[in-house]
Every structure is written in C-alpha cells, then in structure tokens.
Amino acid sequence: MTVRRALALSALLPACQPAARPPVVDVAGDACDLVAIRAQRDEPWSRGDPSVCDTRCRAGDQRSCVAFGLLQFASRDMWGSTLAAWHFENACTAGVGVGCTLLGEYLARAGHHRGTRAEDYFARGCELGDAEGCQGVGLLLAAETSYYCKYCRTDTARPGDAPRAAALLLRACEAGLEPSCNALGTLTQTGRGVAQDEARAAQLYATACDGGFSEGCSNLGALLADGRGVARDERRAADLHAAACEHEVAAACARLADLTDAGRGVARDEARAVALRGAACQAGDGASCLRHADAVVGAAPARALWAYARACDRGQPRGCSSAGDAYAEGRFAEQNPSLAVVYFESACEGGEAASCAKCGAALEAGRGRAPDPLAAARAYARGCALGDPQACARAAPPPRSDER
C-alpha cells in the first residue's frame, strides 16, 4: 500500500487524527517510551500502553505518535497499518527522523525498494540522525532487500551504488545495528564499494553474529568452513550454521546440509542432510527445494511435488517443469491440466526448452484452457530458440488474424 493510499484510508478515521501537526515535544514516560517500544519490535505491546501513547500524541508529542503507530502496526490489520503510516508520515514531516525511517520500512515491507519513496524516507531519516534510516538506504542500495521483505523480488545491485551503500552501512554498523554489519561484511568479502578483505569481512560477520543477527553467524560459518580470512574450523562452522538454521536462515540450513553430506565438522548423515535441505526450502531457498525434491521423490512423492512447486515460486525453472510434469501426468497428485500449463509456461519463461514444447502442445490442443494457437506458436518459437528439437518441429509463423 502506498502512502497516498494509506492517507486516503486514514480519512475514514477522523477521530484518531490530531487536528494539526504540532511542534515536536519530547515527553518521557515508561508507558510510552519510543526507544523501548522500538526495541521490542516483535512484541511492542509488552513495552507500551496504546491509550497513553494516543493521549500524548493528541497533546502534540510526535514521538508518542510514532510509538502509537508502532503499536498499531503490530496489530497486523489494515486499519492499524493505515493509521501507523499516517502517524509516521506526520512525525516525519515534523522532523522526527524515526518517523521517516519507519515509513520507509513500511513501504519496503510492501515491496517498494530502490528508487522508490521507501529509499527517500530512509534517506530523510538518516539525514535527521536516525541510524536505522542510514541502514535502510544502505540495504536497498546493496540489494539486501530480503531484510525487509523476505519473499520480494531481489533488486540487482548497481555498481555505482556500492560505495555509497558501504559508507551508510558502516555508519549504521558503528551505531550498533547488526544487519548493517552483516551487509557491510558481504560487500567487503566481495569487494563491492570497498577493498576486498575476507579477514575484515569475518570480523564484521562476527560483530553481527555476536549481536544476535543469525545471518551474520552463517556467513561467518561459511568463511570458517573454507578457511577464508580466518583459520579453518569446520566444527565451529557447523555449530554456527546449526544455530542460524534454527532461526530459519535458509542459507544456514543449506550450508549445514552440505557439511553434513560431506561429514565436515559433523558426522556424515544423508538423512539429516535431506531434512536440512527441506528446512532450507521452507525458509525460501529455491536451490535447496530442488535438491530436497530430487532426494524424496521416490519415498515421498507428495512432499517432492510441494518442493518442486516451491522451487518454482523461488525462481527455479526446473522446479516449474517438474511440477508441470507431475500435474500433466497425474504423478504425485491428481491430474490437473490447468495447473500443468501454468507451470509449463513459467518453466518456458525461465529457459526450460522442453517445457516450451509441452506448453505449446497443451495450448494448441486446448488442455487446461481454451485452445490458443497464437500463444502455442510463441511457446514453440521460444523452445526452438532455446534448442529444443520438438519445439522446432512444431514451430511455425503464427496464423494471421483473418485465418483464425
């Protein structure tokens, strides 16, 4: 939801809105302590009383308005989110940096990333002295958008953004923000925006890990496992991955699965490796979904179909192809031509040449949807361009509109 949409919806709640935007007044109080409420982002109601925050907000304390917005946002309903965005916007306009940052986060969690108002609000929060605003801009510029929106499309990092991202992330890391230390570690490890230095990257990951940011623990574990930038320590690497995997860090589960498969740092255990890849799949790692599905397809076909479909959702074309085959042939699940053609289309778009031919055949014959010779011809043409001989054999110029 955009800010404009949020503000439009908030007009339906006039009783909740202060009459004007008064000057910033800092009112202390345990029942509405913005710092404490913000620190308990997952359970803010444990540190704040909405009625107290609302009263102070109406009296003109914009920081209490921000705290009230956080408490409303935690309700996870449309009205609460709308009211929260309205309060964040007002506080930002009044010069409260944390309001700008939280509005940027609100937009980023909705999938608005680099080059959008989310970046603008983060930048304004940073300018007003809020370190999390600096972190927000840095993460967006570094294409680390999953921190705000786990399953959103990941932006492609632009080389020109890296130096600015590194500077902002350093500022936020020095302010004690562990996600920034981790992201800066990634830039430092790969030499984006800063000199490549794996030893320095390991230090940054360790800082993030020590502060409780699980992704930092897994990234440190990856360096320890291979002895890059630090002395090799496979046992400690496995322990770090295991701890991060328990916090649903997909990369940690996948890395621990690889170590377990090879018996590095832990006892070799193929069954556990399969289970760990299932956990990585559940946490959103598409490549692990494919490997998990391939491993269980004989013993647990329904589970395999779930994993193939999830791999497809996470950008793995072969997962789409396998799911399409399962629904087209009635393997693992009841035959469903409509779902089959949807998966074949996704696989074809992702570069699976054979799926283009299957998609074209389904569309030509009207399996799963009404016959569509034009769409079928496009699918065959794409499959042929990708090198599939069956698609080439069926490819032909699409019929003119007067021939249909």
N, C-alpha and C positions, 0 to 999 in steps of 0.2 A: 504494500500500500504506500502511495506517495504521500509526502507531507501535505500537499494540497488536498488530497482525498481525506487524509486524517483530519485536517482542519474543517473540511466540509461536514464530515460526520459529527465532529465535536459541536457543531452549531445546534445539534439536536439535544445537547446537554447544557442549556444556558445556566442552570442553577449551579453547575460545577465550575463556571468560569468567573474569575475575578473581573470587576468592571473595567479595569485598566491595567497597564503594565507599570507598576510602581518601581521606585528605585530599589537596588539590591540592599537588603538589610540582613546582617548575619546574626541569627538568633540561635544561641546554643541550647541544647536540651537533650537528655538521654532518650526521650520518647520519639524524637525526630532528628536523629544525628545522621546527616547525609553520608559522612565518611563511613560510619558503622554499617549503615544500610547498604551502601555500595559495596562494601567488603563482603557482605553476605548475599551476593547476587542471586544465588540459587534459592535462598530462603530469607528474603529481606524482611518478611513479616515477623521473623524472630527477633529483629532488632529495631522495629519501628511501629508506631501506632498511627494508622491512616487518619484517624479523626484529629489527632494532634497536628500532624503534618498539614492536613487540609485547613485547619483553623489558622495556622501560621501563614500558610500560603495566601489565604484570603486577606490576611492582615498586611501582606506585601513582602514577605520573605521569600525571595525567589529560590533560595537553596532548599527551603522546605517544599516549594512547589516541585523541584526536581526529585526530592525524596518521595513525595507523594506520587509522582509519576512512576518512579521505580516500583513502588508498592502496587500501583495499578497495573503496570506492565506484567508484574509477576502473576496477576490473576489469569493470564493467558486467554482472555476472551477479547472479542473485537472491541467492545466499548472501553475496556480497561486499556487496551493498546492505543486506541484512538485518543483517549484522554491523556495518556502518558506522553504521546507525541506532541500534543498541544502544549502541555506544560514544559516539555523540553524546548520546544520552539520559542516560547515566551522567555524562558530563562536565558536561552542563547542570545536572543535579541537584547535582553537586558545586560548582557556582558558576562554571564556566568559560564565559564568555559566547560564545566562538566555537563551543562545542558546541551551545548553544541555537540560534544563528544557522544553523549547518549543518543541524540537524534541521529548522528551519523551511524552509530551502531544499530539503531532501529532500522534504518534504511539498508545497511549492509546485510543484516539478517534476512531481509526480504529479497536479497539477491541483487541489490544495486551496488555495484563495485566501482572500479576505477573509472574516472572520467564522469562521475555522476555527482549528485548532490551529497551522497554519503561522503565522498572524498572532500567536498567543500566544507561540510560541517566538521569533519575530523580536523581539517586544517585550521578552521576557526577556533576549535577547542584548543589545539596546540598553541596557536598564537596567544590565546588567553591564559596560557600557563598550565593547561591540563595535560599531564604526561600521557594519559591514555588516548588523547587526541593525536599526539605525535605517533603513538603506536599504531593507531588506526590508519593514518596516511601511509606509514611505513609498510604495514602489512599489505595494503592494497597495491602499493607500487611494486612490492616484491612478489606480487601474485600469490600471497599466502591467504587467500580469501576463505579457506576452509575453517579458519578460526572463528569466523562469524557465521558462516553458512556452510555446514559440513557437506551437504549434497548439491550445492550450487555448482554451476559451470565454473571451472577454474580459468581465470584470465591468463593469457600468455604474457610472460614478463617482457617488458620492452627494455633493451639495453640502456637507453638513456635515463630510465627511471632508477636504475640500481644505485648510483652514487647518492642520490637524494634519499632513497629508501634506507641505505646503510646509515646515513647521518641521523635520520629521525629515529631509527631503531636503536642506535647507540644511545641517544638521548633518553629514550624510554627505558632501555635496559639499565642505564645508570640510575634511573629513578626507581628501580626495583621491580620492573614489570617483566616477569619471566618469559611470556610469549615473545617479547621483543628480543630477549637474549637468544632464544632458540632460533628465531628467524634470522637474526644477525649471524648466528653460527652457520646457518645454511648458506648465506651469502659469502661468508668468509671461507667456508670449505670449498665452494665452487669458484671463488674469485670473481664474484659479481659485485661491482661497485667498490670493492676493497681488494687489497692484495690477497691472493690465495695463501692461506696459512692454516693447515689442518690442526696444528697444535693449539692455535688461538681458537679455532672452531670448537675443539674439545673443551677448552676452558669455558666457552660461552654455553655450550650444551650442559656442562656440569653445573654452571650457575642456575640455568633454567631448571634442571633436574632437582637440585638442592632446594629450590623454591617451590617444588611440588608440581611443576609442569611436566606431565608424563611424556610428551613428545620429545622433550629435551633428553630424558633418560634413554629413550630408544635410540635417538640419534647418537648419543654418546656410546651406547652399546654397539652400534654399527662400526664406529671407529675402533673400539676396543677389540671387537671380534677379528678385525683385519690388521690391527697394529698400525693404524694410520694416525699419525700425530701424537700417539700415546703408545705405551708398551702394550703388546698383545696380552689380553686377559679374557679368554673365551668364557670362563666360568662367570666372571662378573658381568660380561656382556649378556649372557643368558639370563642372569638374575635381573638385570635392568629391563630386558625385553619382557620378561615374565610379569614384572610389576606394572609396566606400562600396558601390557595386553589386558591385565585385569581392569584397567581404566578405559578399555575399548579403543586403544590406539591401534588402528588397523595395521600400520607398518610394523609395529612391535610384534604383533601376533604372527605376521608373515615372516619376519626375520627369525623369530624363535622357532617357527616351523622348519625353516631351512637349517638352523643349527641342530635341531632335533633329528631331522632326516640324516644329517651327516655325523651325528654323535659328537658334536663340537661343544664342549662346555657343559653338556648334559648327556645322559645316557641315550643311545640311539633308540628311537621308538617310532616306528612308522605310523602306528595307530594314533599316537598323540600328535604327530605332525599333521595328519589328516584333520583331526579335530581342531587344531590351531588354525589351519587354513580356513576351516568353517567359521571360526571366530573372526578371523580377518575379513572374510567375506561379509559376515553380518555387520561388521564395523565399516564396510564400504570399500574394500579393496577388490577391484574387479578382477585383477590377475589371479588373486587367491581364490576367487569364486570359480574360475575356470579349472584350476588345479584341484580344488576340492571336488567339483562335479566329476571330473575325469576319474578321481580316485574312488568315488562311491557309486558310480553309475550302475555297476553290476549288483551290488548288495542293497542299495537304497535308491532306486530309480526316481522316486518322488522327490527325495532330497536333492538328487542331481538336477532335476528339472528346475527346482527352486533356485539352485546355484547358477545354472545356465541363464535363467531369466534375470537374476540379479547382476550377473556379469554383463549382460546386455545393457541393463539400466546404467551400469557404471562404465559404459563406453568400450566394451569388448565385443567386437563384431562376431567373433566365433561363438560367443555365448548366444547371440541372437540367432545365428544359423542353427545351432544345436537345439535351441528351444523351438525354432520353426519346424525342424525335422520331427521333433517329438510330437508336436500337435498335428502335423500333417499326416503322420503315420499312425497316430494313436499309441505311441510308445510313452510309457511312464504316466500317461494321463489319457482321459477320454479324447478322442479325435475332435479337433476344433479347427476347421479350415480358416475361419475368420482370424483367429489368433495366429495361425501359421503364416498367413500372408503378411500380417503386421510385422512379425519377427523377420520374415524374409526381406521385407522392404528395408528394415533397419540394418540388417546384415549387408544388403547390397549397397546401401548408402555408406556403410563403413568399409567397403572394399572387399567383401566376400564374393568373389566372382560367381561361384556355383550357386549362391543364393539368388543372384540376379536372374539366372536362368529359371530357378524354381519359382521366383516371384513372377516372372513373365508368364510362365506356363499357367500359374494359378489365375492371374488376371485375364489371360486370354480365354481360359476355359470357364471363367466365372465361378471359381471355387473360393468361397469365403466372402465374396462380394460380387456385385454385378459385373458382367464382362466389360473390360475397358481396354480395347485394342491399342489405343494411343499409349496408355501407361505401360502396357505389356511391351510395346515396341521400345519404349525408353529403357525399360529394365533389361531387355535383351541387348540393346546397344551398349549399355553400361557394362554388362557382363562380358560382352565381346571385347570392349576396350580394356577390360581387366585381364583378358586372356583365357576366358572360358570357351572351349570349342562348341559346347552345346548351345550356349547363348549366341555364338557367331552363326551357327547353323540356322537359328530361328530369327536372327536379326534381319530386319527389312525396313525400308523407309516407312514411316507412319502413314496410314491412309489419309487422303485429303478429306476435308470435312464433307464434301459432296459425295464421297464414296461410302461414308459411314451409314 
